[in-house]
Amino acid sequence: MPAQTFRIMAAFHGAIWPLLFVAFLCLLLMVWGRVQRGRKLVRFFVWQCQFLLFVTGLAMTYTYGFPFEFIFKGILALFLVYTMEASIGKLKKQDYRSFFIMIGGAISIALIVVYIGIRNLL
């Protein structure tokens, strides 16, 4: 992969993370407030962000030659997607105890993944 293409992909990958977190927060608030209008659109946007992060992260990991740190970050990101989706399901069912456990796990994993990403930029 040419260096210029890689830089664009890395910048795109870095720009999607904040969009994912903001969209997920909006989705949580919509589910909690039982807002139906626009919820499918926001959920689709969250899914698209997750897919784009997966594809660009996989391409960047391939370009770097599969270092352990990026593989670990990718596995944590997959767990992050799981905890995000599970927390939405728990909130829909009004199982608040499980919701707070899942959202706490999602926040913890998100902080670790973002820290690994920022550390690699420095």
Buried (B, 14 or more C-beta within 10 A) or exposed (E): EEEEEBEEBBEEBBEBBEBBBEBBEBBBEBBBEEEEEEBEEBBEBBEBBBEBBBEBBEBBBEBEEEEEEBEEBBEBBBBBBBBBBBBBEBBEEEEEEBBEBBBEBBBEBBEBBBEBBEEBEE
